Amino acid sequence: MSLLVHSFTVLADAVNNPAPVDPTGGSKGVDLLLSYTKWGVLIACAVVALASGGFMAIGALSHRPDNVDKGKRALI
């Protein structure tokens, strides 16, 4: 058993371990575009959440249930 373990150790020493490499090749432009898109979508979701909350508040204060329903649908 010890001979088997020793042979695996000797064979494994011959295999080199390469350094990690960036698979994208440093594509900064695509990364920047995706970052801007991500932040734009996040800001749009926040604006929609605020607008739907406003719809629900205005509909509840003015006793218009159709506006409350529109706000609930936009929030979901």
N, C-alpha and C positions, 0 to 999 in steps of 0.2 A: 504494500500500500504506500509506503514511504517513497518507493522508487517511482510510482505513478505520479504522486504529488510533485516530486522533484522534477520529473520530465515535463509536467505542465508548466512549472515555474520557469524552466529553462526555455521552453518554446514561447512562453508569453513575453519573456524579456526581449525577444527578437522583434516583436511587433512594436513599431513606434507609435507614439501618441501625438498626433498633429495638434497644433495650436488652433483655437476656435477662430472662425472666419465669418465675417458678416455676409449672410447669404444674399442680401439685397444689393451689395456692391456700393453702399453709401448713397442710396437714392434719397437725397434730402428733399427734392421737389415734391415727390409723391407723398412723403411723410408730412410735409408742410401743408399740402392740399387736404389730406385726410384730417389733420389737426384743425384746420379752419372749418372744415365741414362738420366735424364733431362739435366744435363750440357753437357754430351756427344753429345746429339742430337743438342743442341744449338751451340756447337762448330762445329759440322759437317755442320750445315746450314750456319754458317758464312764462313767456308772454301769453300763450294759450291758457295756461293754468290761472294766471291773474285775470284774464278776460272772462273766463268762465266763472270764476268766483265773483267778479263784478256783475255778470249777468244774473247769477243766483241772488246776489244781494239786492240789486235793483228790482228784480222781479218779486222778491219777497216783500220789499218795502212798498212797492206800488201795487201790490195785490194782483200781479199778472202771472198766473201759473205757467203760461207758455214760455215766458222768459226764463223762469226757474228751470223748466225742462230743457231748454236750449243750453243753459249753463251746465246742467248735469251731463247732457250728452257730449258736450265739448270736453268736459273734464275726463270722461271715460274714454 
